[in-house]
Amino acid sequence: MSRKGQSITLSISERDKAELETLALEFGMKWGDKPNISRLVEAIARRQLLLGNNNDWTPSRIRALDRAMGGLIDMGQNEQAQEIGRLLLERSELSIPLRTQIEEFLGNPAAAWRLRVEQLIKRQQPFQISYQDAAHRVWDFTVCHARITNHEKRQYLDCWCEETEGNQDIEELQHNWCLRLDRIQDAAVVEIDREWRSHLAEIEVEMRLHNSLAFAYQGKPEDVLVEWIPERQRVKKVIRRVTSTFWFIREVMQYAPDCVVVTPNSVRDRIKAKIRTLSDLYEM
């Protein structure tokens, strides 16, 4: 039996026709195995499919989703980040640079070893990682705690490892390693029979913030205590948990002289040494 109905003619380009056929397939509008544009139009007319604007998202919503995608990438949640990326690419109001950035992210999936590491971290499963650096040195680490973290716009694997040889941090933190992920081209990753640690090794560092820095300072998740010192006008005390003196000192040095580390002496002495080196370089 032939199907009777009114006919219409669409004057569209081949590209638009192909897009309509793709939409017809997505929504199951087919005649046999082939996409059927007529059924697609009919479904729209009967409001079985609803049309919506694709250019009415505010810039603040785009920025929020972009930041959420970046945050998920930083945490190693690549699958969720990819879903947000695909959602953003459907929007017509996306800027060209942001669209290009997202397309590059989706077009370059994480390496198999990186995905393996992320899976093991989620499962809190200790593992051993072996890789070769740019100087052709081979490194082996037995990892009992790890997290993917951003340091100065680059991603690192912050991890507690059984190995300490070659670690130049203070004694209390020598089990902590910070491995820059983009410098690892390939790695061997295997599960091991160890107990997962709840966190990295850490110490508490006390700082005194002075003048405008004291008023502008915003607390961080690692802070244990943030309070004004009653007997010292415009001076704020901050006690923070620190897992790497390297990154901590890089942060506080940019705020000198309004940020002074009080304790412990091991960290304070390292900052003193940097200041002496800087003084010598400037011939003071």
C-alpha positions, 0 to 999 in steps of 0.5 A: 500500500502506498503512503499518501500525503501532501508533498513539499519541496525544500530548497537547501544545500547538499551540506544542509541536506546531509545535516538533516539526514544525520538528525533524522538518523539520530532521532530514528526517523528512517524509511527502511535503513535510510534517513527520512527527512520527511518523517523528521519534518512531520515529527517536528510539526506534530511536536514530537520533537521540539525546536529550541534556540541554540544561541541564547546561552549567556557568556557567564554560563559558557565560562562556568561550563568551561571552568567545570570542564577544566576542573574535571580535567585537572582531577583526572575525570576525563570522561565527564570533561569530554561530555561537557566538551561535547555539550559546548560544541553543540552551541553556536555562540561558542567563540572560535578559540574556545571551540578550537581548544575543545576540539583539540581536547576531544581529538587527543584522548589521554594516553592508555597509561594515563587512563590506567593511573586515573582508574587506579587512583579512583579505586585507591589501588597502589601501583608501580609506575616506570617511565623514561624521562627526557634525559633517558633516565628510567624512573621506578616509583611504588605509589601508595597515594596519588592525585592529579594536580595543577601547579602553575597551569601544568598537570602533575601527579602528586604521589606518596612513594616508597622510594626517597633516593634523589628527593631534595625536599626536607626529610619529612616530605621526602616520600612525596614526589611531583611528576610532570605528566606532559613529560611522560610519553609512555609508562608501564603501570601495574597494580601492586599489593600495598595499602593505600594511604589516606593522604600525602606526607605533610607538615604544618607551616606558620606564616605571618601576613602583613599590610594589604596582603593580610586584608586581601588574603583568601583562605585555602583548603589546606589552611588549618588556621587563619586569624588576626593576631590581637597584639599585632595590628594588621598582621594575620596568622596562617597555619597551612598543611604543606606537602611540597616545600618547592611549590610552597616557597615559589608561592610565598616568595612572590609576596615578600616582604609581606609574607614571613614564614615563622615555623618550622625552621627547616622551611624558614632556613630554605627561604633564608638561603634563597634570599641570600642567593638573591642578595648576592646576585644583586650585589647587596 
